Amino acid sequence: MKLKTGDKVVVIAGKDKGKEGKILHVDRKNNRVIVEGVNMISKHTKPSMQNQQGGIVKKEGSIHASNVMYLHNGKATRLGAMIKDGKKVRVAKKTGEVID
């Protein structure tokens, strides 16, 4: 998986298709990502010492990594990899620019 935490992505499939956001967490084992403001779920919580009130909490759910695309200069693009100066770097397939 070529996506990293902090990348800007756009959702390309599912109920949130077209939404953009920043990746908050990457689960490489299950090939899933959590994107800010996408796939919101309601979690019912019991009152506890940290959360005196309890109730329903809205939070982001994970989505499969194949359902998001990296945003480069406002356009969705696939990512590739190449060796530059002895280091492996990510490359935007549309423009050929080095990302990091």
Contacts in CASP RR format, 6 or more apart in sequence:
PFRMAT RR
TARGET T0000
AUTHOR 0000-0000-0000
METHOD contacts of the structure
MODEL  1
MKLKTGDKVVVIAGKDKGKEGKILHVDRKNNRVIVEGVNMISKHTKPSMQ
NQQGGIVKKEGSIHASNVMYLHNGKATRLGAMIKDGKKVRVAKKTGEVID
1 26 0 8 1.000
1 28 0 8 1.000
1 31 0 8 1.000
1 65 0 8 1.000
2 70 0 8 1.000
2 79 0 8 1.000
2 80 0 8 1.000
2 81 0 8 1.000
2 90 0 8 1.000
3 9 0 8 1.000
3 23 0 8 1.000
3 26 0 8 1.000
3 33 0 8 1.000
3 65 0 8 1.000
3 68 0 8 1.000
3 70 0 8 1.000
3 79 0 8 1.000
4 23 0 8 1.000
4 26 0 8 1.000
5 23 0 8 1.000
5 24 0 8 1.000
5 25 0 8 1.000
5 26 0 8 1.000
6 22 0 8 1.000
6 23 0 8 1.000
6 24 0 8 1.000
7 22 0 8 1.000
7 23 0 8 1.000
7 70 0 8 1.000
7 71 0 8 1.000
8 20 0 8 1.000
8 21 0 8 1.000
8 22 0 8 1.000
8 70 0 8 1.000
8 71 0 8 1.000
9 20 0 8 1.000
9 21 0 8 1.000
9 22 0 8 1.000
9 23 0 8 1.000
9 33 0 8 1.000
9 35 0 8 1.000
9 68 0 8 1.000
9 69 0 8 1.000
9 70 0 8 1.000
9 71 0 8 1.000
10 18 0 8 1.000
10 19 0 8 1.000
10 20 0 8 1.000
10 21 0 8 1.000
10 68 0 8 1.000
10 69 0 8 1.000
10 71 0 8 1.000
10 76 0 8 1.000
11 17 0 8 1.000
11 18 0 8 1.000
11 19 0 8 1.000
11 20 0 8 1.000
11 35 0 8 1.000
11 38 0 8 1.000
11 63 0 8 1.000
11 67 0 8 1.000
11 68 0 8 1.000
12 18 0 8 1.000
12 67 0 8 1.000
12 68 0 8 1.000
12 69 0 8 1.000
12 76 0 8 1.000
13 66 0 8 1.000
13 67 0 8 1.000
14 67 0 8 1.000
15 39 0 8 1.000
16 38 0 8 1.000
16 39 0 8 1.000
16 63 0 8 1.000
19 35 0 8 1.000
19 37 0 8 1.000
19 38 0 8 1.000
20 71 0 8 1.000
21 35 0 8 1.000
21 36 0 8 1.000
21 37 0 8 1.000
21 38 0 8 1.000
22 35 0 8 1.000
22 36 0 8 1.000
23 33 0 8 1.000
23 34 0 8 1.000
23 35 0 8 1.000
23 36 0 8 1.000
23 68 0 8 1.000
24 34 0 8 1.000
24 35 0 8 1.000
24 36 0 8 1.000
24 60 0 8 1.000
25 33 0 8 1.000
25 34 0 8 1.000
25 62 0 8 1.000
26 33 0 8 1.000
26 65 0 8 1.000
27 33 0 8 1.000
27 34 0 8 1.000
27 62 0 8 1.000
30 62 0 8 1.000
31 64 0 8 1.000
31 65 0 8 1.000
31 66 0 8 1.000
32 62 0 8 1.000
32 63 0 8 1.000
32 64 0 8 1.000
32 65 0 8 1.000
33 62 0 8 1.000
33 63 0 8 1.000
33 64 0 8 1.000
33 65 0 8 1.000
33 68 0 8 1.000
34 60 0 8 1.000
34 61 0 8 1.000
34 62 0 8 1.000
34 63 0 8 1.000
35 60 0 8 1.000
35 63 0 8 1.000
35 68 0 8 1.000
36 60 0 8 1.000
37 60 0 8 1.000
38 60 0 8 1.000
38 61 0 8 1.000
38 63 0 8 1.000
39 60 0 8 1.000
39 61 0 8 1.000
39 62 0 8 1.000
39 63 0 8 1.000
40 58 0 8 1.000
40 59 0 8 1.000
40 60 0 8 1.000
40 61 0 8 1.000
41 58 0 8 1.000
41 59 0 8 1.000
41 60 0 8 1.000
41 61 0 8 1.000
42 56 0 8 1.000
42 57 0 8 1.000
42 58 0 8 1.000
43 56 0 8 1.000
43 57 0 8 1.000
43 58 0 8 1.000
43 59 0 8 1.000
44 55 0 8 1.000
44 56 0 8 1.000
44 57 0 8 1.000
45 51 0 8 1.000
45 54 0 8 1.000
45 55 0 8 1.000
45 56 0 8 1.000
45 57 0 8 1.000
46 54 0 8 1.000
47 53 0 8 1.000
47 54 0 8 1.000
47 55 0 8 1.000
48 54 0 8 1.000
69 76 0 8 1.000
69 77 0 8 1.000
69 78 0 8 1.000
70 76 0 8 1.000
70 77 0 8 1.000
70 78 0 8 1.000
70 79 0 8 1.000
70 92 0 8 1.000
70 99 0 8 1.000
71 77 0 8 1.000
72 92 0 8 1.000
72 94 0 8 1.000
72 95 0 8 1.000
72 97 0 8 1.000
72 99 0 8 1.000
73 95 0 8 1.000
75 94 0 8 1.000
77 92 0 8 1.000
77 93 0 8 1.000
77 94 0 8 1.000
77 95 0 8 1.000
78 92 0 8 1.000
78 93 0 8 1.000
78 94 0 8 1.000
79 90 0 8 1.000
79 91 0 8 1.000
79 92 0 8 1.000
79 93 0 8 1.000
79 99 0 8 1.000
80 90 0 8 1.000
80 91 0 8 1.000
80 92 0 8 1.000
80 93 0 8 1.000
81 88 0 8 1.000
81 89 0 8 1.000
81 90 0 8 1.000
81 91 0 8 1.000
82 88 0 8 1.000
82 89 0 8 1.000
82 91 0 8 1.000
83 89 0 8 1.000
84 98 0 8 1.000
89 98 0 8 1.000
89 99 0 8 1.000
89 100 0 8 1.000
90 98 0 8 1.000
90 99 0 8 1.000
90 100 0 8 1.000
91 97 0 8 1.000
91 98 0 8 1.000
91 99 0 8 1.000
92 99 0 8 1.000
END
